[in-house]
Amino acid sequence: METPPTSPKGAETKTAASTQGWRGRFGALLTGNLRTGALVEELPRIFPLFLFLFGAGMILISLVGDQGLIAYYHLQQERDRLREEVTHLELRERKLRQEIHALTSSRSYIETLARRRLGLVRPGEIVIQLPPRETP
């Protein structure tokens, strides 16, 4: 009869947690069923996973967060739209200031506006009204 082989002196016997892979050993460490040194032994194996998850999370946050790239792109579009609106409003303001100046300083401009907008005529002028043009 043969005797079963025995483990060498000092060799650790495998536990159920150590045969389940790093998840089982990490879970066993969290529940207190595995010695503290086991985590140190597992770090070289689980560190790349944690590093990957951390990097993926940072990329996700940088893309869709409140200060992410997508928000930055929308802010740039809003800034460009507002700049165009400011330019348009500045041009309109300049034209209105010119019209105010003309209204306060030029009697001929006031007369021209009265004739055009109100249909006023001078005494002795003959008004000829033509029918509106028909567009083909």
C-alpha positions in Angstrom: 0.0 0.0 0.0 1.2 3.4 -1.0 1.0 6.3 1.4 -0.4 9.5 0.0 2.2 12.2 -0.6 2.5 14.7 2.2 3.2 18.4 1.8 6.7 19.6 2.7 7.2 21.2 6.0 6.3 24.9 6.1 4.1 24.8 2.9 0.7 26.4 3.3 -2.3 24.4 2.8 -4.8 25.7 0.3 -8.0 27.1 1.6 -11.3 27.4 -0.2 -10.7 31.2 -0.6 -7.3 30.7 -2.2 -8.6 28.3 -4.8 -11.3 30.8 -6.0 -8.9 33.2 -7.5 -8.3 36.9 -6.5 -12.1 37.6 -6.1 -12.4 34.9 -3.5 -9.2 35.9 -1.7 -10.1 39.6 -1.8 -13.6 38.8 -0.5 -12.2 36.5 2.2 -9.8 39.3 3.2 -12.7 41.7 3.5 -14.7 39.3 5.6 -11.7 38.5 7.8 -11.4 34.9 6.6 -7.9 35.4 5.1 -4.7 36.7 6.5 -3.7 40.4 5.9 -0.6 39.5 4.0 -2.7 37.9 1.2 -3.8 41.3 -0.1 -0.1 42.3 -0.4 0.5 39.1 -2.4 -2.5 39.9 -4.7 -1.7 43.5 -5.4 0.5 42.8 -8.4 -2.4 40.9 -9.9 -5.3 43.3 -9.1 -3.4 46.6 -9.5 -3.8 46.7 -13.3 -7.5 46.2 -13.0 -7.9 49.0 -10.4 -5.7 51.2 -12.6 -7.8 50.5 -15.7 -11.1 51.2 -13.8 -9.7 54.4 -12.4 -8.5 55.6 -15.8 -11.8 54.6 -17.4 -13.7 56.6 -14.7 -11.5 59.6 -15.2 -12.0 59.5 -19.0 -15.7 59.2 -18.5 -15.8 62.1 -16.1 -13.7 64.3 -18.4 -16.1 63.7 -21.2 -19.5 64.0 -19.7 -19.0 65.8 -16.4 -20.1 69.4 -15.7 -16.6 70.5 -16.7 -16.1 67.8 -19.3 -15.2 68.1 -23.0 -18.8 68.0 -24.2 -19.8 70.8 -21.8 -16.8 72.7 -23.0 -17.8 72.3 -26.6 -21.3 73.5 -25.9 -19.9 76.5 -24.0 -17.7 77.4 -27.0 -20.8 77.3 -29.3 -22.8 79.5 -26.9 -19.9 81.9 -26.7 -19.6 82.2 -30.5 -23.4 82.7 -30.8 -23.3 85.5 -28.2 -20.3 87.2 -29.9 -22.3 87.2 -33.2 -25.3 88.6 -31.4 -23.1 91.3 -29.7 -21.7 92.3 -33.1 -25.2 92.5 -34.6 -26.4 94.6 -31.7 -23.4 96.9 -31.9 -24.1 97.5 -35.6 -27.8 98.2 -34.9 -26.8 100.6 -32.1 -24.5 102.5 -34.4 -27.2 102.8 -37.0 -29.7 104.0 -34.4 -27.3 106.6 -33.1 -26.7 107.9 -36.6 -30.5 108.2 -37.1 -30.9 110.0 -33.8 -28.1 112.4 -34.9 -29.8 113.0 -38.2 -33.2 113.5 -36.6 -31.8 116.1 -34.2 -29.7 118.0 -36.6 -31.2 117.7 -40.1 -34.5 119.2 -41.1 -34.3 117.6 -44.6 -34.0 114.1 -43.1 -37.1 114.7 -41.0 -39.0 115.9 -44.1 -37.9 112.9 -46.1 -39.1 110.5 -43.4 -42.4 112.4 -43.1 -42.9 112.1 -46.9 -42.0 108.5 -47.0 -43.7 107.1 -43.9 -46.7 109.4 -43.6 -47.3 110.3 -47.2 -47.1 114.0 -46.6 -46.8 116.4 -49.6 -45.9 120.1 -50.0 -48.6 122.6 -51.0 -48.9 122.7 -54.8 -47.4 119.2 -55.4 -49.4 116.7 -57.4 -49.5 113.2 -56.2 -49.8 110.4 -58.7 -50.5 107.0 -57.2 -49.6 104.0 -59.4 -51.1 100.5 -58.9 -48.8 98.0 -57.2 -46.6 96.0 -59.6 -47.6 92.5 -60.2 -44.8 90.0 -59.9 -44.7 87.3 -62.6 
